[in-house]
Amino acid sequence: MKKSDKRRNFRLNSCSRLTLPIVLLSQSLFPATAIAKTSPDETVNCEILIIGGGLAGTASAYEALLAGRTVCLTEISDWVGGQITSQGTSALDEGQQQRSLNYFPRGYQELRTNIERYYGQLNPGNCWVSHSCFIPKDAQNILFQELQWAAKRGNGQLKWFPSTVVKEVETDTEGRMIKGVTAIQHTPKPGQPDLNTLPLSKIYQDAYRYEDSPQLKKKVIRFVPKTGAKSKPADWYVIEATETGEVIALAGVPYRLGLDPRDPLNPSSPTETSDPYCTQGFTYTFAMERTASPVFQEQPPFYSQYQPYYGYDPNPRKANFDYVFTYRRIWHPKKGQLMQFGGVKFTEPMPGDISMQNWEWGNDYRPGTSQDNLIYSHDQLEQTGQLKPGGWMGGLRQETLRKGEEHALGFYYWLVEGTTDSQLGNGVKQRQPNHILLKGVNSPMGTEHGLSKYPYIREARRIIGRSSSDYPDGFAINELDISSKDYFNVHYRDAIPTRMYYDVWRQVTRLEVLSRGATPVSQMQYTKRTRSTPFADAVGITQYTIDFHPCMTNSPPELPGNREREDVRWGYAPAYPSQIPLRAMIPQKIDNLLVAGKSIAVSHIAAAAFRVQSFEWAVGAAAGTTADFALKKGILPYKLVEDVSEHNSELSQLKQVLENNGNPTHFPEFEVGRR
């Protein structure tokens, strides 16, 4: 069914209403510890509790519902879908080979099919960065219907908790099992505006406080195993699917954050020591519509602070407004004539076209120091009291959220009124006043302010998997497991210590032998990877380029003349079609917790490829299926990977269930080594 008429119901507001109220719930650098509440307002039973309703959480719920499970699903926003809905990045990033093979999990395939059915085409925006760009609000409706269908077909039960944040995680006396999770659901008090009236930063810390506020009414919910559950050794499973790894921090699970030290498995790391403050940039997206005539645009009061950052790109081949507008165009009802710029062909933008903006030198916000980092490190969490009972406040810096919102709105003004380019100088940027920022509950982002409900998060806390003889320091997927780079060129020979250079060579040889199943003629026969590392415990597949949006060197990120952190892009490279091993989803310490989304055990560099939509769906589907399998079999997931050989019958059974359900665990063998 086509929806061409429906788009005109968007509420259109000019930039004159951009300005955000600069009123903070807390002006302190670190939040105060919240007051603990002794008893819940409601107790809810689950077989599987999924914390985080993004794409990974949605996929976990989809598979668990088809398996007939009682599923509780919480989400900080009021939409399921994460990246493509509440975060607004509604342009599917897919690896070229994976897309050409049409090799995706069944729920993701259904999503693509339903998008095409809804619009009458897969790419209603006729964008050129993807084969499918669409309206975030529509994707939320499509995904929620997909969950309802899964519950009906599988005879499962979905208990949906929007606007709900995790607050406390309760474990047994040995600290091995989660036996209860306390969460807080917030709603507007009578007479207060809708939750989507103000941007996230204005309610973020309030949402994590037990007590009611002048704005929000709170409901404390305790999630526990389903009444009468007799499954052993675990009577329920919790799936961590938050955008930043909240449960990981709350449960005291070992994790990494930010840059990893350079080592033979991650030779492109720009530092010899870890740096938890330099994570990939985050982005508040927005939608803008081309109009037939100029629109008055009022300059936001904070614009001058952020203006020194904005630019098309250091590459002049990207210095064209229509090129940027059509990059992630999500609605294109009337086709324009064919145009070309910088070697890219696209159809001319027309009045009524809508573009979603997610641009590196635009609305990306890229803090990278201890003064402004978004995701608090473990030490910062301890300093703020957030790891004490009742002290969890979300683990993010509210001030940085606020600045990211301002930065995004300033970018809209730069697009339509800016005349200078921070990367390419004067004389490049021209005014484009025939545009308007889309706002309102019926707009693409579903917010009165026009920004996405939640920022697009590219990097989260990443667990360290369990130790084994092959991985004595804990399992992780590393750069060398997936990258197609040639590590024996002059750059690496000169940039890393000689001993490490030869260690890298040995690791490449070892991994090639593992992949090929052949004995090398000499220890250094192979000079580069020809395929990704195969994993006997693979439960999903993914492919995407190792791509970076590096943090900036100095604070604040928008500082005039600031530059991104040097050499973070060293690791940039196409990635081979890869597998997602179950070991990457199993944390240390907690036995009934599975990790989905961007928080699996990957290095910083590998994480740059393990963050897109199809990956999130694949790892979520694996988590939901594994939780159901573990309940049926009465086995803890970590037991499945103690022996990852072909002789592990239960692991083989799990993989067969995934394959039978249309969730592939490997690419066709003859394709593995191609990009």
Secondary structure, 3 states (H helix, E strand, C coil): CCCCCHHHHCEEECHHHCCCCCCCCCCCCCCCCCCCCCCCCEEEEECEEEECCCHHHHHHHHHHHHCCCEEEEECCCCCCCHHHCCCCCCECCCCHHHHHHCCCCHHHHHHHHHHHHHHCCCCCCCCCCCCCECCHHHHHHHHHHHHHHHHHHHCCEEEEECCEEEEEEEECCCCCCEEEEEEEEEEECCCCCCCCCCCHHHCHHHHCCCCCCCCEEEEEEEEEECCCCCCCCCCCEEEECCCCCHHHHHCCCCEECCECCCECCECCCCCCCCECCCCCCEECCEEEEECCCCCCCCCCCCHHHHHHHCCCCCCHHHCCHHHHHHHCEEECCCCCCEEEECCEEEECCCCCCEEEECCCCCCEECCCCCCCCCECCHHHHHHCCCCCCCCCCCCECHHHHHHHHHHHHHHHHHHHHCCEECCCEECCCCCCCCEEEEECCCCCCCCCCCECCCCECCCCCEECECCCCCCCCCCCECHHHHECCCCCCHHHHHHCCHHHHHHHHHHHHHHHHHHHCCCCCCCCCCCCCCCCCCCCCEEEEECCCECCCCCECCCCCCCCCCCECCCHHHHCECECCEEEEHHHHCECCCCCEEECHHHCCECHHHHCCCCCHHHHHHHHHHHHHHHHHHHHHCCCHHHHCCCCCCCCHHHHHHHHHHHHCCCCCCCCHHHCCCC
